[in-house]
């Protein structure tokens, strides 16, 4: 009987360590006048290079991240300047490495997340989580990093210092 009590106690301690040490899966760390800092788990981030049609220029792509928020709706983080196809997919590869090697992802963007969520028809599929609606909230992409110090800045890539001001996100 004592062994059974000990195993229940060990199971309780193990459960506490697993659940109690896990960080939040989505959290707004800072909402300033225009600067926003998020902390998310990597499974709440989708990366996309979206083809942009333009009569004058060919092969333009828009880099986007889609984030599953705390109310299970999707906000988009876009880089507002267009990239060529190769540059956009290279960005996905570098940011994918940040997501793959981190458990906590820090994202800095410009915009306002205090606007009400307005459910749109567009949906996104998050593997292992399900399908969720877009909420009409958009941030301009500035920086992404993980808890190991891997970082990617929207304009300077992985060049140091990263992140740059005004984003003192965790390095």
JOFEN-V643044 format. One record per residue. N is the residue number from 0. RES is the residue in one letter. NEAR is the number of other ideal C-beta (glycine too) atoms within 8 Angstrom. Layout:
n:N res:RES near:NEAR
n:N res:RES near:NEAR
//
This chain:
n:0 res:X near:4
n:1 res:X near:5
n:2 res:X near:6
n:3 res:X near:7
n:4 res:X near:8
n:5 res:X near:8
n:6 res:X near:8
n:7 res:X near:8
n:8 res:X near:8
n:9 res:X near:8
n:10 res:X near:8
n:11 res:X near:8
n:12 res:X near:8
n:13 res:X near:8
n:14 res:X near:8
n:15 res:X near:8
n:16 res:X near:8
n:17 res:X near:8
n:18 res:X near:7
n:19 res:X near:6
n:20 res:X near:5
n:21 res:X near:5
n:22 res:X near:7
n:23 res:X near:6
n:24 res:X near:8
n:25 res:X near:12
n:26 res:X near:8
n:27 res:X near:8
n:28 res:X near:8
n:29 res:X near:7
n:30 res:X near:8
n:31 res:X near:7
n:32 res:X near:3
n:33 res:X near:7
n:34 res:X near:13
n:35 res:X near:15
n:36 res:X near:12
n:37 res:X near:13
n:38 res:X near:13
n:39 res:X near:14
n:40 res:X near:11
n:41 res:X near:10
n:42 res:X near:9
n:43 res:X near:12
n:44 res:X near:12
n:45 res:X near:8
n:46 res:X near:11
n:47 res:X near:9
n:48 res:X near:14
n:49 res:X near:7
n:50 res:X near:6
n:51 res:X near:8
n:52 res:X near:5
n:53 res:X near:8
n:54 res:X near:3
n:55 res:X near:3
n:56 res:X near:6
n:57 res:X near:4
n:58 res:X near:6
n:59 res:X near:12
n:60 res:X near:14
n:61 res:X near:12
n:62 res:X near:14
n:63 res:X near:13
n:64 res:X near:15
n:65 res:X near:13
n:66 res:X near:15
n:67 res:X near:14
n:68 res:X near:11
n:69 res:X near:6
n:70 res:X near:6
n:71 res:X near:6
n:72 res:X near:12
n:73 res:X near:13
n:74 res:X near:13
n:75 res:X near:12
n:76 res:X near:13
n:77 res:X near:12
n:78 res:X near:11
n:79 res:X near:4
n:80 res:X near:4
n:81 res:X near:8
n:82 res:X near:13
n:83 res:X near:8
n:84 res:X near:9
n:85 res:X near:6
n:86 res:X near:9
n:87 res:X near:13
n:88 res:X near:9
n:89 res:X near:8
n:90 res:X near:13
n:91 res:X near:12
n:92 res:X near:8
n:93 res:X near:11
n:94 res:X near:12
n:95 res:X near:9
n:96 res:X near:9
n:97 res:X near:15
n:98 res:X near:12
n:99 res:X near:7
n:100 res:X near:8
n:101 res:X near:12
n:102 res:X near:7
n:103 res:X near:11
n:104 res:X near:14
n:105 res:X near:14
n:106 res:X near:15
n:107 res:X near:13
n:108 res:X near:12
n:109 res:X near:8
n:110 res:X near:10
n:111 res:X near:7
n:112 res:X near:10
n:113 res:X near:4
n:114 res:X near:7
n:115 res:X near:3
n:116 res:X near:9
n:117 res:X near:6
n:118 res:X near:8
n:119 res:X near:8
n:120 res:X near:5
n:121 res:X near:6
n:122 res:X near:9
n:123 res:X near:11
n:124 res:X near:6
n:125 res:X near:12
n:126 res:X near:5
n:127 res:X near:4
n:128 res:X near:8
n:129 res:X near:5
n:130 res:X near:6
n:131 res:X near:11
n:132 res:X near:10
n:133 res:X near:14
n:134 res:X near:13
n:135 res:X near:9
n:136 res:X near:10
n:137 res:X near:9
n:138 res:X near:13
n:139 res:X near:11
n:140 res:X near:14
n:141 res:X near:11
n:142 res:X near:15
n:143 res:X near:12
n:144 res:X near:15
n:145 res:X near:14
n:146 res:X near:8
n:147 res:X near:6
n:148 res:X near:7
n:149 res:X near:11
n:150 res:X near:13
n:151 res:X near:14
n:152 res:X near:13
n:153 res:X near:8
n:154 res:X near:4
n:155 res:X near:8
n:156 res:X near:7
n:157 res:X near:10
n:158 res:X near:6
n:159 res:X near:4
n:160 res:X near:4
n:161 res:X near:12
n:162 res:X near:13
n:163 res:X near:8
n:164 res:X near:4
n:165 res:X near:5
n:166 res:X near:11
n:167 res:X near:5
n:168 res:X near:12
n:169 res:X near:7
n:170 res:X near:6
//
